[in-house]
């Protein structure tokens, strides 16, 4: 028997922009890494990294009793966050279709911090570098080219499952973590909303 994962409810950048005009719109939870969040985010969004959200979804459940829009870079992590919060019993969840990429393309307002490379770009650099180096070294050392095959298999698996082990590892680097986001400060911020 095949189980079908329901598609999360989405809204586009224009609809979210309209909802946030008067500051009384939905709660915006940005599930990217703190480093990504501090580089650029939608004003008024709360940073709850996906790992933190998954681990503390029961705690968050008590502070998210209204409409919630989940945001990430492109929508994939936000969809995973929607699934985790839905499983915990939170209704009224929506995912920003196209994530921050679509929001910025639509001219939505943003708060900018220090520029950092996006996680996806870092994955492309690391994966491409491994494939390039193993391919070149493989010309002289038989068998080293299999490293490139392993990276290709990992990238294929990442695409099929919509997960990325390399991205998750890179997200843990100090460069990507940025200021620490702990559940206590997130809940305090959620409580202080007027």
C-alpha positions as CSV (number, residue, x, y, z in Angstrom):
1,X,0.0,0.0,0.0
2,X,1.4,3.4,-1.0
3,X,0.9,6.3,1.3
4,X,0.5,9.7,-0.3
5,X,1.9,12.7,1.6
6,X,-0.7,15.5,1.3
7,X,0.5,18.6,-0.5
8,X,0.8,21.5,2.0
9,X,-1.5,24.5,1.6
10,X,0.5,27.3,-0.1
11,X,0.1,31.0,-0.8
12,X,2.1,33.1,-3.2
13,X,4.2,36.1,-2.4
14,X,1.6,38.6,-3.5
15,X,-1.1,37.1,-1.2
16,X,1.4,37.1,1.7
17,X,2.3,40.6,1.0
18,X,-1.4,41.6,1.2
19,X,-1.9,39.7,4.4
20,X,1.1,41.4,6.1
21,X,0.4,45.0,5.1
22,X,-1.3,45.9,8.4
23,X,1.0,43.9,10.7
24,X,-1.9,41.8,12.1
25,X,-1.5,39.1,9.5
26,X,-0.3,35.5,10.1
27,X,2.7,34.5,12.1
28,X,5.7,34.1,9.9
29,X,8.0,31.2,10.8
30,X,11.3,31.1,8.9
31,X,12.7,27.6,9.1
32,X,16.1,28.4,7.5
33,X,19.3,28.3,9.5
34,X,20.1,31.4,11.7
35,X,22.8,32.3,9.2
36,X,20.4,32.4,6.3
37,X,17.8,34.2,8.3
38,X,20.2,36.9,9.4
39,X,21.4,37.4,5.8
40,X,17.9,38.3,4.7
41,X,14.4,37.7,6.1
42,X,10.8,39.1,5.9
43,X,10.3,41.8,8.6
44,X,8.4,40.4,11.5
45,X,9.3,36.8,10.8
46,X,10.5,34.5,13.6
47,X,13.5,32.3,13.0
48,X,12.7,28.7,14.1
49,X,15.3,26.5,12.3
50,X,13.8,23.2,10.9
51,X,15.7,21.0,13.3
52,X,14.6,23.2,16.3
53,X,11.0,23.1,15.1
54,X,11.0,19.3,14.7
55,X,12.5,18.8,18.1
56,X,10.2,21.3,20.0
57,X,7.1,21.2,17.9
58,X,5.0,20.2,21.0
59,X,6.3,23.3,22.8
60,X,5.6,25.5,19.8
61,X,2.1,24.1,19.4
62,X,0.9,26.0,22.5
63,X,2.1,29.4,21.1
64,X,0.8,29.1,17.5
65,X,-2.9,29.1,17.8
66,X,-3.5,31.3,14.7
67,X,-2.6,31.4,11.0
68,X,1.0,30.4,10.4
69,X,3.0,30.8,7.2
70,X,6.2,28.8,7.0
71,X,9.1,30.2,5.0
72,X,12.4,28.9,3.8
73,X,14.6,29.6,0.7
74,X,12.5,27.8,-1.9
75,X,9.7,26.0,-0.1
76,X,11.1,22.5,0.5
77,X,12.1,22.9,4.2
78,X,8.9,24.9,4.9
79,X,6.9,21.9,3.5
80,X,8.8,19.6,5.9
81,X,8.1,22.0,8.8
82,X,4.4,22.0,7.8
83,X,4.3,18.2,7.9
84,X,6.0,18.2,11.4
85,X,3.6,20.8,12.8
86,X,0.5,19.2,11.2
87,X,1.5,15.8,12.7
88,X,1.7,17.6,16.1
89,X,-1.9,18.9,15.6
90,X,-1.5,22.5,14.5
91,X,-4.1,23.6,12.0
92,X,-4.0,26.7,9.7
93,X,-0.6,26.1,8.2
94,X,0.5,27.5,4.9
95,X,3.8,27.5,3.0
96,X,5.2,30.5,1.1
97,X,5.3,29.2,-2.4
98,X,8.8,29.6,-3.8
99,X,10.1,30.8,-0.4
100,X,12.4,33.8,0.0
101,X,13.4,33.5,-3.7
102,X,9.9,34.2,-4.8
103,X,9.3,36.8,-2.1
104,X,12.4,38.8,-3.2
105,X,11.6,38.4,-6.9
106,X,8.1,39.9,-6.2
107,X,9.7,42.9,-4.5
108,X,8.6,42.0,-1.0
109,X,10.2,44.0,1.9
110,X,13.2,42.4,3.5
111,X,15.6,43.0,6.4
112,X,19.2,42.4,5.3
113,X,22.2,41.5,7.4
114,X,25.7,40.4,6.5
115,X,25.8,38.6,3.2
116,X,26.5,34.8,3.2
117,X,26.4,32.2,0.6
118,X,23.0,30.3,0.5
119,X,23.1,26.7,1.6
120,X,22.2,25.4,-1.8
121,X,25.2,27.3,-3.3
122,X,27.5,25.9,-0.7
123,X,26.2,22.3,-1.5
124,X,26.9,23.0,-5.2
125,X,30.5,24.2,-4.4
126,X,31.3,21.3,-2.2
127,X,29.8,18.6,-4.4
128,X,31.3,20.1,-7.5
129,X,34.7,20.4,-5.9
130,X,34.6,16.7,-4.7
131,X,33.6,15.5,-8.2
132,X,36.3,17.7,-9.9
133,X,39.1,16.7,-7.6
134,X,38.2,13.0,-7.6
135,X,37.9,13.0,-11.4
136,X,41.3,14.6,-11.8
137,X,43.0,12.4,-9.2
138,X,41.2,9.4,-10.7
139,X,43.2,9.9,-13.9
140,X,46.3,9.0,-12.0
141,X,45.0,6.8,-9.2
142,X,42.6,4.1,-10.2
143,X,39.4,3.8,-8.2
144,X,39.3,7.4,-6.9
145,X,36.8,8.3,-9.5
146,X,34.3,6.2,-7.5
147,X,34.1,9.1,-5.1
148,X,32.5,11.2,-7.8
149,X,30.0,8.3,-8.4
150,X,29.2,8.3,-4.7
151,X,28.6,12.1,-4.7
152,X,26.4,11.7,-7.8
153,X,24.4,9.0,-6.1
154,X,24.0,11.2,-3.0
155,X,22.7,14.1,-5.1
156,X,20.3,11.8,-6.9
157,X,19.0,10.5,-3.6
158,X,18.7,14.1,-2.3
159,X,16.6,15.1,-5.3
160,X,14.3,12.0,-5.1
161,X,13.7,12.3,-1.3
162,X,13.7,16.1,-1.3
163,X,16.4,16.0,1.5
164,X,20.0,16.8,1.4
165,X,22.5,15.2,3.8
166,X,25.3,17.4,2.6
167,X,23.1,20.5,3.2
168,X,22.2,19.3,6.7
169,X,25.9,18.9,7.5
170,X,26.9,22.3,6.0
171,X,24.1,23.9,8.0
172,X,25.8,22.8,11.2
173,X,29.0,24.7,10.4
174,X,29.7,27.9,12.4
175,X,29.5,30.0,9.3
176,X,25.9,28.9,8.7
177,X,24.7,28.7,12.3
178,X,24.9,32.5,12.9
179,X,23.5,33.6,16.3
180,X,22.1,30.7,18.3
181,X,18.4,30.2,18.1
182,X,17.1,28.5,21.2
183,X,13.5,27.5,21.8
184,X,13.2,29.7,24.9
185,X,13.9,32.9,23.0
186,X,11.6,31.8,20.2
187,X,8.7,31.2,22.6
188,X,9.4,34.5,24.4
189,X,9.3,36.3,21.1
190,X,6.0,34.5,20.1
191,X,4.5,35.5,23.4
192,X,5.5,39.1,23.1
193,X,3.6,39.7,19.9
194,X,0.9,42.3,20.4
